[in-house]
Amino acid sequence: MSVRRLPVRPDLDQLKNQAKELLAAIRAGEPDATAELRQHHPNRTLEPSNIKLADAQVVLARMYQASSWMRLVQAVKLADAIWRDDLHAVLELVTKSRNLLFEETIIRSDSNWGPPMTYAANLGRDRIIQALHEAGDTDHRSAWGRAVLQGKIESAKLLRIMLGNPVMPGDGLGGPAYTLSVEGTLYAFGVGARVYDGDGKLLAPVDVVLETDGRNPAAKHKILELYEQQGVVYPDTPTMALHRGRIDLLAEHLRRDPNLLSRMFSHREIYPSEMGCLDPINATVGTPLGGTTLLHMCVEYDEMDIALWLLDQGMDVNARSAVGASGFGGYTALFSTVVSQPNFWMNYNKRGPFAAPFTSLLLERGADPNIRASIWKELHPGHAKHADGMRHEYRNVTALSWGRQFHAPIFVSEPALRLIEAAGGAE
């Protein structure tokens, strides 16, 4: 049976339409819909032919983990009111149903947007935060953390006052590290965040900055610089220099190692354990990076300036990744332009811009569109909504067929595929 999850900003009209569609499917005797009826409706003997819209609404609500249709509607109206900064509507809802103050705004337990105060903090709705505080809401600490994570600094200041001006806890840098929020990081340092504990253990979440699914090179570079200013010492490696956006350091590495541009780097060299990086699955990338070159890294992390510098230094645009004992590998950076985390954000909610600048660059510099390679990929568990979490294997594919066959299309750049096809790429 299916369990549905309300999105961060749910739409009541969509839910009403889903209830009507479910009603029609149950009446038509569709097996999956009938099974949902049997599992979720309180009257297990209700015949599909006798079902009414209200029955379908109850079933749908329980599929969304709500106790009733009314509770589902409350959740949507409350979330919508907070998004619209409609203080009157928020107070009307929580006054009529006080339980809403303490329950997850969008119901599901796996939501990190939290109860209403935390939900409002994500959006910087200070009037609503203040009113909920006065109404007895109690999730101030999670709200404070989410305000910092989202870079809503005025909200963070307000919530910290409500909490009695505590020092930032040891994990307080983690939120803005995940979202690559420079503002949140600066704020956290301003209220006592530290990069090492009293025993010298690293607290700065360098691993989160390196492995997050966000892509914002300038912000990433700045946060790593801020950590360094607070005392973090980074490994003196080419890959760490790339993460930091330091072409000057890369130039020094190239001076010391003339073979740098042809080197392939292991996963651990790209994500160093001394910086807190552990399980490879935590690194949210599209085309795998373990065993690849600096050029592959540039594509995955949107480092256009560094990519241009590498190519200008003579890097082979067709440099392949390492090939393992099982035959997987041998793909070029062009493959990385087809399946990547930046592509995810381009496609997510049709955000755009729908362009493929790295594909254009590599093709202009002579990338071969018909090189073949074998790749296996297992996506991060956080992408469960978009993929099945299983290992998928792609044998003897070109960049074009890699994209056409990939099991999670949201990671695929259609603009890149069109450019590759126009350049003579084949499947």
N, C-alpha and C positions, 0 to 999 in steps of 0.2 A: 504494500500500500504506500502511496506517496505522502511525504511530509513536505509541506510548502513553507517557505520562509518569506515573510513580508520584507520588501526592500526597505532601505533606509528612509525613503520618502514614498510611502504607499499611496495608491490612487483608489478612491472609493468607487469611482465609475468603472474602473477595470474589474474590481471585485464583484460588483453587481453583474457585469457582463459574464464573468466567470461562473457565477451562480446560475445564470440563465443557460449557459452552455452545459453546465453539469446536469441541470434539470433535463435538458433535451437528450443528453447522452444516456441518462438513467432510463428515461421513458423509452428510448430506442433499444434498450437492452444491451448496451455495450458492456462487455465483461468487466473492464477496469472500473467503469463508473458504478456498476452494480456492486462490485466488491467494496468500493469506498462507502456506498450507502450502508452495506451490511456492517462495516467496521465502525463507522462514525455516528450513525443515527441511533438515538436512544431506543427507538422502537425497532428491534431487530427483525420483527415479522412484517414490517411495512412492505407492501408490494410495490414494485416499480411503477405499475400502472396507476397507482393511487397517489403518487408523490406530488406534492405541491412545491411552489417556489420557496416557501418558508422552510420546507424540509431540505431542499438543496442548499439553502443558505446555512443551515445548521451543519450539514455535512462539510461544506466548504470551510466554515469557521474552524471546525475541529481539525481539518487538514492543515490549517494555518496555526494550529496549537492554541486556539482560543476556545474558551468554554462555551461560547454562544455567538450567534451572529451579532447581537447587541454589543458584546465585548469586542468583537473584531471592528465594528464600526467606531466604537469609542477610541480604539487605538489609532485608527486612521485619522479621525477628527483631531485627536490630541497632537499627533505628529504634524499634521497640516497646520494647525494653529500655531505651533512653535515655529515652524518654517516661516509662516507669514508674520511672525512677531505680533500675533493677535492676543494680547494679554487678557482681554475680557473673555474671549472664547476659552483660553486655557483655564482661567479661574472658574468659569462656569462648569467646565467638565470635572475638574478635581474637587469642586465643592459638592457637586451632585454625587460623585463616586470617589470618596476619599482614598479608596484602595489604589486608585491610579497613581497617587503620589509615590507609591513604594514598589510598583511593579514595572517591569520592562516596558518602555513606551511602545515598542513594536512587538511586544509579547514574547518573541522567541528568546530562549535562554542563551543562545550563542551570539546574541547581538552585543557588541561592545559600545553601543550608543546609550545603553542604560536607561534608568528611570528618568522622569521628566526633567529634573534639574541637570543631570548629566547630558541628556539629549540637547537641552537648551545651551549648555556650555559648549558643545561641539559647534554650535552655530553662532556663538557670541551674542546670545539674546539676554542682555544684562537685566532688563526690566523684568523679564520672566523669571530669571534666576532669583532676583530679590524677592519677588512676590511668592515664589515657591518656598523660599527660605522662611518667610513670614507665615506661610501656610503649614509649615511643619515638615517639609521635605528634609530628608536626612542624608542624602548621598553626596555630601559636599566634597569628600575626598576624591571620589571617582570623577566628579564633575571638574575638580581642579586639575586632575591629571589629563582629562580629555581636552580641557581648554588649552593647556600647554601643548599637547600633541597637535592640536589644530592651529596653533599660533594665534589664538584669541587671547591676547595678553591682558586687555582690560578686564575680561571675564576672569582670567586667572588671578589678577590682583584682587578683584572683588571677593572671590571665593576664598582666597588665602586669608583675607581679613576675617571672614566668617568663621574660619577654622582657628583663628587665634594666632595668625602669622607663624606657622611652623616652618622649620628648615626643610628644604627639598629632600625627600628620602633618597636612599642610595640608588634606586632604580629610576629616579626622576628624569634622567636624560633619555630614557628609552623611547618615550612617546614621540618627542620631536625628532629623534634619530630615525624612527620609522617613517615619518611623514617628510623628512628632510626639511624641517622647519628651522631656519636660522633664528627667527624671532623667538621661537619657543626655547631653543638652546641657550640663547643669550639671557632670556628671562630666568631659566633654570639656574644658570651660573650666578645670576644676581641674587638669588634667594638661597644660596648655599650648596648647590650641587657640586660634587667632587668627582674627579676622574680616577682617583685611587682611594682605597679605604686606609685605615690606620695601619694595616699590616702590609700595605703595598700591593694589594690585589686590585687589578684593573676594574674600575666601575664604569668608565666611559664605554658606551655600547658601540664600539668601533665595528663589531660584527654586524650590528643592525644596520649601520650606515652602508656597509659594503654589500649586504645581502638583501636589503629591502626591495620590495617590488616597485617602489617609486623611482622616477627618473627625473632628475633635475641637477645636471652636472655642476652648475655654479653653486647651488646650495650645498651639495655634497662636499665640494672642495672647501667651502667656507666652514662648514661644521667640523671637518677634519682639521682645519687650521685652528679653529677655536680650541679643540681638544689639545692640540700641540701647544698652544699658548698656555694652557693650564697644566702642562707637564707630561702629556702622553708622548712616548718615544716610539716611533714607527720603525718597522723593519726597513733596512736600506736595500730595497729590491725594485726592479723595474715595474713590477705589477703594482706595488704600493705607490710608486711615483705616479703611475697612470691614474689610480683611484683618486689621488690627491690633485690631479690636474697639473702636475709640475713638469712641464716640458724641460725646464732647466735641469731637473734631476735626471730625466730620461736622456738628455744630451750627455750628461756626465757618465751615465751607465753605458751609452753607446761608445763614448771615448775609451772606456775601460774594456769594453767587450765588443769588438767589431762584428761578432756574429749575433749580436742581440736581435737584429731584425729577422733572423731565421729561427730564433729559439722558440720552442713550444713549452708552455708552462703548465704544470700540474694543477689540479684543483686546489691543493693545499698551498701552492705558491701564490695563487690568485686570492685565496681566502685563508690567511695565515691563522693557525691555531693560537698563537700567542696573542692575537687580537680578539680571541673569543670565538672564532669560527669553528664549528664542529661538524655536524652532519651535513654532507653535501646537499641534501634535499632542501636545506634552509636557504640556499642561494637561489633566489627567484630569477631565473633567466629563461629565455626561449630555447634557442639552439645551444646545446651544451658547451661549456667553456673549458672544462678540464682537458688538457692536452692541446690547447690552442695557442695562437700567437697574440701579440699585442694588438694587431689589427682586428682580430675577432672581438677582443675586449672592447675596443673603441665602438664597434657597431652596437654591441649589447648595451653599453652605457652612454650612448649618445655623445661620445667624445669626438666631435667633428674636427676641432682644431688639432687634436693630437693625431687623428687619422691622417689629416693633410700633411702634418709634419713628418710622420712615419713614411708616407709615400714619397714625399719630397727628398727624404734621406735615402731613398732607393729600395724601400721594402717591396717585396714581390707581392703584387695584388692577388696572385693566385697561390699564395702560401697555404699549404694544407695543414690540417690538424693531425696529431699523431694517430696512428692506427694501432688498436689494441690486438691482443691475441685472438679475440673472437671475430676480428675483421671489421669492427666498427671504428669509424673515423675517416680521415682523408677529405674532409669538407673544407671549403674555403670561406672567407669572410662573407662572400656573396650569399651563402646559405643563411648566415646570421641575419642578413637584412630581410630575409623572407619570414623567418619565425623568430620573434623576439619579444621581450617585455615592453619596449617602447611601442611595438605594434599593438599590444594589448590595450594600452592607454589610448592609442589612436582610435581603435575600434570600440572601446567601452562607451556605451551610451552615444555612439556615433560622434565622439568628441572631436576627432580630426587633429590637426590638419591632415588631409588624405594625400600625402606626398611620400616619396621615398628618396630623400637626399643622399643617403649612403649608397643605395643601389645605383643611382645616377653617377655618383663619384667613382665607384669601383668599376662600372662599365666604361666610363670615360677613360679610366686609367688602364684599361685592357683586360678586365676580368673575363674569364672564359665562362660563358653561361651554360656550357654542357659538360663540365666536370662532373663525374659521378662519385658518390661516396655512400657509406652506410652509417646510419645514425640510430641510436635508441634514446628514448626520452620518457621520463616519468615526471609529471608536473608536481609542483608543491601542493601539499594538502589544502592550502588556503584557496586553491583554484578548483575545489570540488564542484562548484556550481557550473564550471565550464568544461570539466574533464572527469574521467572516471577514476583517476588516481592509479591507474595500472601502467606498467611498462609497455611501451609500444616500440616496435622495431620497424625500421625502414631500410630496406636493402637495395643497394645499387640505384640510388635516386640522384637526379639532377636537382639543382636549386628549385627548378620549376615543379618537379614532381614532389619534392620535399614539402613545398607549400600546399600543393593540391591534395596531398594525402594526409596532411597533419591532422591529428584527431581532435584538436581544439582550434577551430577556425578563428577564434577571437585573437589568437597570437599571430595570425598570418596577414601579411601586407599585400592586399590586392594591387595597389599601385606598384609595388616591387615586382610582382608577378607579371604585370603588363609590360613593364620596362624590360624585363628579362626575355619575355616572349618576343618583343619587338626587336631585341638584339640577336634573335636567332635561337633562343633557348628552346629546348625540346624536353618532353617528358621521357 
